[in-house]
Amino acid sequence: MRPRVVIHNSVSVDGRLTGFPVDLGLHYEIAARIPADAILSGSGTMLAAAAEQGVDLSGEDPPPSPPADGDQRPLLVIVDGRGRLTRLDWLRAVPHWRDVVIMCCAATPHEHRARRVVTAGDRVDLAAGLAQLHAGYGVRTVKVDAGGTLNARLLDAGLVDEVSVIVSPRVAAGETVPLFTAAAGTRLRLAGSERLRDDHLWLRYTVSADTAAG
């Protein structure tokens, strides 16, 4: 059994994740209305965040402290099959989650000083990883805050139950990243829409039952 999976992103009116100014306050205001036990992201997203924040990823990662009993904040789960993200203390310092868990595979180098969800093989098996989150950590709902590649892998694997997008009244410019890099043929059904401030629109879609897998 796997958790319920909700992809949540802010996009331009032409469905891009980059190339336009994102209203981060609005993005996280709406994200807070989607309760989740874990936030799922990719190593590429976190490496980009580290570069933007000037984090020195070559520094030593100190051993993590165990989360306090009864902490109800979600976990941050990072898919990192290649072991690229070896320093995590800067992420543990963020108050939005209680701890960081790495979702990796048997072939991943063992540099992570973090709790790990390990799947068999030489590539992360997302279905198996999600099932382990449910069984080992009691995760019932996962909110995905990631780039187009991880979004597409989840959707193509039939692991997504809902797609939530905040549509900005902007057309993206320059070389941009799509919401889904390669997902094809997935049938979505509109579950709700809400007009937000400054001409933003929140759209929620459920994935057709004949597409989602569990």
Secondary structure, 3 states (H helix, E strand, C coil): CCCEEEEEEEECCCCECCCCCCCHHHHHHHHCCCCCCEEEEEHHHHHHHHHHHCCCCCCCCCCCCCCCCCCCCCEEEEECCCCCCCCCHHHHCCCCCCEEEEEEECCCCCCCCCEEEEECCCCCCHHHHHHHHHHHHCCCEEEECCCHHHHHHHHHCCCCCEEEEEECCCCCCCCCCECCCCCCCCCEEEEEEEECHHHCEEEEEEECCCCCCC
